[in-house]
Amino acid sequence: MKCLQLASRRSVILVAAAVAGLGIGPLRLAHADGYPAKPVQLVVPFPPGGAVDIVGRTISKKLGDRLGQPIVVENKAGAGTVVGAAYVANAPADGYTLLISSGSTFTVNPALNAKLPYDPVKSYEPVGLVARVPLILLAHRDVPVNNLRQLIAAVQRTPDKFSYGSFGNGTTGHFAAELTWSAAGIKLMHVPYRGSAPAMADLMGGQIPFTIDTVAAALPQLKAGKIKAIAVTGATRATQLPDVPTVAESGFPGFSADSWLAVVAPRGLPAEAKAKLHKALAETLADAEIRSKLIAAGLEPSYATGDAVLTQIEEELPRMRAIAQRAQIRAE
């Protein structure tokens, strides 16, 4: 028995010596057990292949490298982002379940539906803004309109002639278009499509004269000369389309209506997880390779803090509600 006790003591001493030799003191051991200690899930509330999915997969590797754990991207699409957003809102607030989504989740859905299974402010802890998604007003190539002023004049001459398509009723594109028409004092009939592809097909085919879509979706057709650009709806010109003016530059100073993407976590993050996530996301968005990839995809890298995201939601939500009421936009 005494021999066994001596052996056990020697084992403890040897382990302690080995730990000391490796430079792993109490602080290092505690750090190893801290956040994150396992892979982190990043939920995309859209199907694979869209802008949000592309951004999520683009940033996931670098973000995981900075956190020291893999980021696993999982698509949970359905009900206009509600399925994925509700899943994350109800997940444990431990930093292991994150959501990357657009303004559709945080300001458009709440403007259309007062009974969502999540609250855009109370359910989430914003980690940071990732990118802005430029939206662009497009025309069929044979429509005798080349800028916003000409479009306004054409509609004023024949008010009941023109329509426009969007990638869905109650989407950011629908809202941006209605905000544009309101600023210009005109009205066009809305033709909602189930996604960007069918709307783009009808625009190229001449079934509709105008659409509003993302720059990312429009780039291939613009470069091929199959459609033409009228104006970008965001505050600044799109990096990939430097010659296309904004709505603001076209005679409406201060106008801005685009979409944006943010990473959020369930409300109540532990301080350590919150600090590490904020730092890792900021460093990821400062990475030149990540920025280049986002720009190549037709997006605008645009990091901002979690507090800035919260401010964006609080300021944009009443604006979206007003647009929905004025244009009679209703949830489908």
N, C-alpha and C positions, 0 to 999 in steps of 0.2 A: 504493500500500500504506500509506504514511504517512498519507494522508487517511482511509483506512478505519479505521486504528488510532485517529486523533484522534476520528473520529465515534463509534467504540465507547466511548471514554472519556467523551465528552460524554453518551452515552446512559446510561451507568452513573451519572454524576454527576446527571443529570436525574432518573433513577428514585430515587436515594438522596434527593435533595432533596424529591421528591414524597412519598416515604414519611415523611420527617421532618416535612413540612408537615401530613400527616394524623395525626401523632402515633403512628404505628405503629413502635415501636422493636423491638428484638430480642425483648423479653419478650412483646409483643403478638402477634408473628408465631408465636412458640412456642406461645402459648395457642390460636391459631387452628388449629394442627395437632394439639392435644390431644384428649382424649376429651370428648364424642363427635364424631367427624368424619363420621358418616353416620347414617341412620335406625336406630332400635333396634327389634328384634322382641320383642313381648310375647306369649308363647304361653299360650293358654287351653286346658287339657286337657279341655274339655267342649264340647258342641255350642252353637251360638249361641242366645241367648235365656234361658239360665239365670242364676242369681245370680252366678256367677263371671264369666261373660261380660259381664253388665251392669256389674259393678264394674270390670272391665278396660277396657271402653270408656268408662266414666264418668271414670276417672282419667287415661286415656291422653293426652288433649289437654293438660291442665294439666301433666302430668309432662313431656311433650315440650317445652312452652313453657319450662319451667325448665331443661331440659337443653340446649335450643337446637337440637334435632333432632326430627323426627317420631317418634312411637311407633306402630308398625304392629302392630295386633292380629291374631293368626292363631290360628284354632281347630284344634287337633290332638286330637280326641276319640278315645276307644277304650280298652277294657280297664280301666274304672274309673279313669281319669286316667293309667294306666301309659304309654300311647303318648306323650302330650305330655311327661310327666315324664322319660322316658328320652331323648327327643329333646333336651331342654335339658341334662340331665346329661352328654350326650356332645358338646355344642356347645363351641366354643372359649371359654375363660374370658377373654373380652376386653370383656365388658360390653355386647355388641350382641345377645345373646340372653337374655331374661328369662322367668321362669315366674310366673304368678299362679295359685295353686291353694288348695284348702281342706285341712283336716286329713286328708281322705281320702287325699291323696298321702303325707303325712308321718308319720301315726300309724295310720290305719286299714288301709291296704294292707299296711304292714310287719307289722301284728299278725296278718294273715290269711295272708301269703305270705312265707316266708323266702327265696325265690329271685327277688326282683325284679331288673330290669335297672338298678336304681339303689339307692343307699343314702340314707336320709332325712337323715342327718347328714353323711356324708363326701362326698356328691356335690354339695352345694349350699353357696352362700354367701348366707345370708339377708340381704335388704336391709331388710325391715321388715314389720311387721303392718299390714294395711290396714283390716280390718273384722271384726266378729264377726257371725255369722249365727244369730240367735235361733231356737231350735227350740221347738215348742209341741205340747202334748198336746191333742188335739181329740176331740170326741164328736159323734155324730149328734144332731140337735136333740131327738129324742124319747126318748133314753136318760135314765132318771131319775137322772142323776148330774150334779152341777154343780160339784164341786170334787174335789180329789185324795182327801180323807178319805172322801167318799161313794163314790168309785170303789174304793178299797181295801176298804171294807165290803161293797160289792156283790160283788166278786170273792171275798172270804172266805166269803160266804154260799153262793155257787155257783161253786166253783173251776174247773169245767170248762166254764162257759158262755161266757166272754168271750174274744174275740180282738182283735188290733189289726193295722193295716196300716202299712207303711212304704214309702218310695220306693225300696226295694231291699235285698236281702240284703247284709249287710256294709257298709251305708252309715252315715253319721254318725247318721241318724235311728234306725236299728236299734240302734246302740250306745247312744244316749241313752235309748231306751225300756228296754232291758235293764238299764241302770244304775238307772233309776227303779224298775223292778219289784224289783230286788235290794235297794235301799234300803228299799222298802216291805214287803218280805217276801211278795210275791205273784208269781204267774206267769200270763201271758196267752199264748195261742197266737199266734205270729207269722205274718202273711200278707204275704209280700214281693210288691211290684209292680214293674213296669219303669218307674219314674218316678213323679213326684208326681201328674200328671193322672189316671191311672187309679185310683190310691188315693183321691184326693179324690172322684172320681165315685162310687166304691162307698161311701164314707162318707156322702155326701149321699143316696145311694139306699137306705141302710140295710142294705147287704150286710155291712158290718162296723160295729161300734159305736164303735171308737176308731181314730185314727191319730196318728202323730207326724210333723210336717212342719215346714217353715220358716215363719216368720211371714210372709215375703214371699209364699209360695204361698197361705197361709190368709187373708190380709187381705180379698180381694174376697168370699169366701164368708162370712166372719164379719160383714162389714158388711152383707151381704144377708140375714143371719139364717138362712142355710141350714145352718150348723153352729154349735157352741158351743165356747168355749175352756175348758179345765180348768186348765192351768198351763203356765208358761214354764219350760224346763229350765235356762236360763242363770243366772248369778249375780245378775243384775239384771233388772228388768222391761223389756219391750220398749218403746221410745219410742212406737211406734204403738199399743200396747195397754197404756196405763198402769194400767188397772183389773184386769188379769189378774195374779194373784200368781205368784211363782216356786215351784218345788218346795221350795226352802229355806224360804220363808215358809209353806208348807203343812204344816210339821211336821218338816222334815228339814234343820236348820241346816248350812250349809257345802256343801250339794249344788250342783253345777254341772256341766252337760254341754251344751255347745253346739258349734257349728262356727266356724271362723275362717278368714280368708283372708290369705295372705302373698305377698309378692313375693320371689323368690330368683333367684340367678344361678348358673352353674356355679362350682364351688369353684376358688379360685385367682385371683380378680379382682385386677387391678393396683390399687395403692393409690389412684391418681387416680380411676379409674372407681368404685371402692367409695365414696370420699368424696363424689363428685358424685351418685351414685345415692341414697345415704343422705339427703343434704341435699335433693335434689329431691323425694323421696318424702315426707319430713317436711313440707316446705312445701306440697305438694299436699294432704295430709290435713288441714292447718291451714286450708285455703281454705274459707270459709263456704259458697260455692256447691256445692262438692264434697260437703261434709258434709250439706247439705240434700238433695241428690240421692240420696245413699246412704240417708238416713233415709226419704225418700219411697218408696224401693224396698223398705222393710222390713228394712233392714240397720242395724247400729250402727257408725258410724265409730269406729275404735279403733286409732290409730297406736301402735306400739311399735318399738323398735330391732331391728336384726338379731340382736343378742345375746339380746334377750328372746324372739325367735322360736325361737332355738336351745334356750334353756332350756325353752320350752313343749314342744317336740318331745321333748326328753330326759325331761321329767317325765311327759308324757302317754302315751308309747309303752308303758311297762310296764303302765300302767293299762289301756290298750286290749287288750293281750295277755291280761291277767287276765280281762277281760270276755269276750273271745272264747272263752277256755278254759272259763269257768264256764257261759256260755250256749250253748256248742257252735256258735259262729258260724264258718262255713267259707267260704272263697272259692269262688265258682261257676266 
